[in-house]
Amino acid sequence: MKKIIAAFAAAVISVPFLSAPKTNAISFPLKNTINSESAIVINLDVDTVIHEKKADEKQMPGQLVDIMTAVVALENCPNINQEVTIHQDIYSYLNESEYKDDVCWCDIQDEDVLTVTDLLYAMMLTSSMEAAETIAYTVGDGNVDNFIKMMNDKAAEIGMENTHFTNATGMYDPNQYTTARDMAKLTEYALTVPLFETIATTFKYNPSVPNVDRHKSHEDWIWTHSNGMMDPQSGDYYSGVKGIKTAHLEQAGRSVITMASKDGNKYLLVLLKSPLTDPDGNTAYYHFGDCKILFDWAFKHFSYQTVLANTAEVGELPVKLADGNEYVLAKPKDEISLLWYDEVDTSTISKEKIVWYKNELQAPVQKGEPLGKVTLEYSGEELGTVELVAVSDVERSVSKYNLYAAKMFRKSSWFNKAILISCLLCAIYIILCIYSYVVFKSKAKPMKPVYAVPKVDKKAPPQKKKPVNRNNPPRNK
C-alpha cells in the first residue's frame, strides 16, 4: 500500500512538469565509476534521463537484438499460440560460425513442437538462438531476410537513428550496431507492447507443450532468466530487479538492459560493453556490478523536489495608467516539481530566461492574466517551460485614463481622418465659391449709355414761340 501511495504521489506531483515540453537529458555526476563503456539511466515514471555515458556511441548489441525480434513477432504474428515444429536446418548454419563461443543454445531439439509464445520465452530468458531464428523464419513467411527488414523498418519508426540490424539472433556482425540511447528507446517502446513485459520479466518458464518423446520429465524442462540479479540464490541478486535482457559477445563484452522499482520509483538501465574478464583473466560480471551502483545511486539520491513554487515572484512588468503601483508582479501558473539529485542545490537552476508576451501593459490587469513564460535551465540544458501570470489585479486610474485619452485622440487615426475630411470639405467649398463667382461674372452684360433727347415729329408744323413780356414775367404756380 505504501508503494502505491508513493507512486500516486509521484505521478501527481509531476503533472505540472509533464505538461511542459519534454525535458532534455541532464547527466548528473556519479561518485563511483562504472566499467561499461556506454550507459543510460532513465526514470520511467517521468521519462527523464538522469545519467548517461557515451550514450550515442555505436556498439554491438549482441543478444539484446532479441528485444526487437520479440517486438516484431508480437506485432506481426496473427496467432502467437500457434504451434511450430522445430527444424534444425533453419539454424544449423550457426554451428559453422567462427564465433562459436557466442552461440547460445537452450534445451530445444529437432522436431520439438512449441508455440510462438514458448519460443519467445526461450529467446528472452536464455538468448536461445534456435528460438530466435525459428521465430524470424516463421513470422517472415519462410524468409528470414523479410523479418530482418521488418526489424529495421521498426527501428526507423521508433526513432532508432543509429541502429542497424543484420540478424535476429544477436550473432556478431560488424554491420550490426546500436547505441545505449537507441536501445533505451526500443525497450521503452517494447514495454508498451502487450505481453512483452510479462515475458521479459519472467524468472522461470516451463514450455506449454510437453514433447515427452525428447523431454522425458516435462516438469524439469525449465528455462531460467539469464539476469542473475533476479535470482535470490545468486551473489548478484538485487531486490526489485526485473528482466529484461542480457547479452555477451567475445568482440563486444557483456551488456544488460534491466529495470528495478523501489518506493514507487522505477528506473531503466542500459549498459553496453563491459569487460568479460577481470585484470587477472578471470570471468567477471561487471555489468551486474554497474547495475547495482547505478540503482543504489538513483534510489538513494533522487527525489521529487519543488524547484519553482507557484507563489514565487519571478519578475515584473510596467503597467501604464495604473491606480497606485505602476507595475505588476509575475508568478508561475503552476508549481514545478522535478526529479532532482539531492547533492545539487535547486537554487542553481536558472530562471532568468523569461519571454514576455508584451513589453508593457495597460491597466486594468486581472489577477491570473497570462504575461509570459519562463524556461528553467541547468548547466545550459533546458529543463522545461512554464507560463507566468499576474500575481494581483491592477486597477485603472480614471484621471490618468482621461488625460491619456485626450492626448491619444489627437494621435488617433480617426482624429487624423476627421482633420483630413474637414480640410477636404473646406477645399471643396472654396472651389465651389470661386466657381460660382466666375460663372456669375461670365453671365453679367454691361448696360449701354442712354441720353435724354426729345423725340421730334417731323410731320408736325413748327410751333411759334410766344413773345416774352419782360415787364410782366410769368408767375410760379
Secondary structure, 3 states (H helix, E strand, C coil): CHHHHHHHHHHHHCHHHHCCCCCCCCCCCCCCCCCCCEEEEEECCCCEEEEEECCCCCECCHHHHHHHHHHHHHHHCCCCCCEEECCHHHCHHHHHCCCHHHCCCCCCCCCCEEEHHHHHHHHHHHCCHHHHHHHHHHHCCCCHHHHHHHHHHHHHHCCCCCCECCCCCCCCCCCCEECHHHHHHHHHHHCCCCCHHHHHCCCEECCCCCCCCCCCCHHHCCEECCCHHHCCCCCCCCCCEEEEEEEEECCCEEEEEEEEEECCEEEEEEEEEECCECCCCCECCHHHHHHHHHHHHHHHHEEEEEEECCCCCCEEEEEECECCCCEEEEEECCCEEEEEECCCCHHHCEEEEEEECCCCEECCECCCCEEEEEEEEECCEEEEEEEEEECCCECECHHHHHHHHHHHHHHCHHHHHHHHHHHHHHHHHHHHHHHHHHHHHHHCCCCCCCCCCCCCCCCCCCCCCCCCCCCCCCCCC
